[in-house]
Amino acid sequence: MNMITNHMPTAELQALDAAHHMHPFTAQGELAEKGARVITGAKGSWLRDSEGNDILDGMAGLWCVNIGYGREELAEVAARQIRELPYYNTFFQTTHVPAIALAAKLAELAPGDLNHVFFAGSGSEANDTNIRLVRTYWDMKGKPDKKVIISRHNAYHGSSVGSGSLGGMSYMHAQGGMPIPDIHHIGQPHWYAEGGNMTPEDFGLMRAQELETAIKELGENRVAAFIAEPIQGAGGVIIPPASYWPEIQRICDKYEILLIADEVICGFGRTGNWFGSETLNIRPDVMTIAKGLSSGYVPIGGSIVTDEVAKVIGSGEFNHGYTYSGHPVAAAIALENLRILEEEKIVDTVRTETAPYLKAKWESLADHPLVGEAVISGMMGSIALSPDKANRAAFASPAGTVGYICRERSFANNLIMRHVNDRMVISPPLVISKADIDTLITRARIALDECLEQLKAQDLFKAA
Ligand SMILES: *Cc1c(COP(=O)(O)O)cnc(C)c1O
């Protein structure tokens, strides 16, 4: 076969892709007919496709390219590390400088006494680690009955068998024999969709108290941990009512169950602080990290645990690890990414300048006739599409029909927004400029206008 390059015609690349490449979370047959969008390069907050379009990436890839695309420093560090030590494992009482340096840096950045890091290759792997880690923790403390992990409906914790079981996506559970035993799901703090006539505060409290009810029903002696994203990402950027997290924290403390904060999206500046746990005022025992840890330049994830958890796990042998745990090239790149985030004060700039700028403009989209609410925390935001905003009504069409149309209008206007059912979400690179924020908002509004026009033409602008 000839070499496959960026210079081949788009249709040929699409045909080869359809013939050989299986995509995640995709109906392959449908994509084969349509042809995948081919991305050929990127710089800052902008993507370039094979047709020469410049596309504003309102999603930072998949919530991960926090420092933006095209940072030379990361390429340099990768080349240097590959020359010096491209691989060595951290099994068998061995270590290397990139893993040491990254673990030490993470211990410094993470709040409280979260001082110990177990590396993985992704967020899914890290959450699989967490399942075994929290259960082993209780085994080692002489409480082997504590096995149940409580999570939430519409949570996202990854796509492996373990992490997908932790997640609360029923369409994922329906495939491949999930969830695994001893995972229990409670309701999510999604006031807009599920809060009915309650105030957000009352609803947040009620949803948090479902945790206490579940612990009592399952038995305090059986519950190992509670896992949650500080702000749900893939579930649609659901920002919990202010009453929610303090009550969750109280319950975790009272019943001595470990709190796992899945920081895979919220971590590394996304909410305007280094970790979502700081923004939401949570004291986790375990944090899941990935995505922004390397700004997506290479796969790496991990679990950061407290002194107490590390001490207990360290009292025996933890029979767990990945060939690429603490991979030296990935660790070196992650460390350089953290250096850039820190030295260029990117997290501070988000908190004090660009996020407030984006927030004002994003929230102003709520005046659009198609928008039921527009919410945002730091650099992650969402809008609910609704045919009847006064009643927070859902559409008559199957969930996701309208969101998909809006996403297509957004793509057609060279803005990447994603839809989760009929919610549109954004999560741009943390380095997005004010000028690019203006472009994002302008294009989002055009996409909403065009979507509304299409809904009216197809008689889809009506409530269930
Ligand atoms: C993306 C994500 C994961 C899974 O990470 P992968 O690297 O895709 O395995 C886990 N938790 C959250 C909150 C995520 O957003």
The ligand as a MOL file (V3000), in Angstrom:
LIG
                    3D

  0  0  0     0  0            999 V3000
M  V30 BEGIN CTAB
M  V30 COUNTS 15 15 0 0 0
M  V30 BEGIN ATOM
M  V30 1 C -13.0090 10.6680 30.3690 0
M  V30 2 C -13.3290 10.3080 31.7590 0
M  V30 3 C -12.8960 9.1040 32.3270 0
M  V30 4 C -12.2230 8.0350 31.5030 0
M  V30 5 O -10.9790 8.4270 31.0490 0
M  V30 6 P -10.3320 7.6610 29.7920 0
M  V30 7 O -8.9760 8.2580 29.7190 0
M  V30 8 O -11.2160 7.9280 28.6150 0
M  V30 9 O -10.3010 6.2270 30.1140 0
M  V30 10 C -13.1170 8.8830 33.6560 0
M  V30 11 N -13.7590 9.7860 34.4150 0
M  V30 12 C -14.2070 10.9470 33.9080 0
M  V30 13 C -14.8740 11.9270 34.8170 0
M  V30 14 C -14.0270 11.2390 32.5600 0
M  V30 15 O -14.5110 12.3710 32.0510 0
M  V30 END ATOM
M  V30 BEGIN BOND
M  V30 1 1 1 2
M  V30 2 1 2 3
M  V30 3 2 2 14
M  V30 4 1 3 4
M  V30 5 2 3 10
M  V30 6 1 4 5
M  V30 7 1 5 6
M  V30 8 2 6 7
M  V30 9 1 6 8
M  V30 10 1 6 9
M  V30 11 1 10 11
M  V30 12 2 11 12
M  V30 13 1 12 13
M  V30 14 1 12 14
M  V30 15 1 14 15
M  V30 END BOND
M  V30 END CTAB
M  END
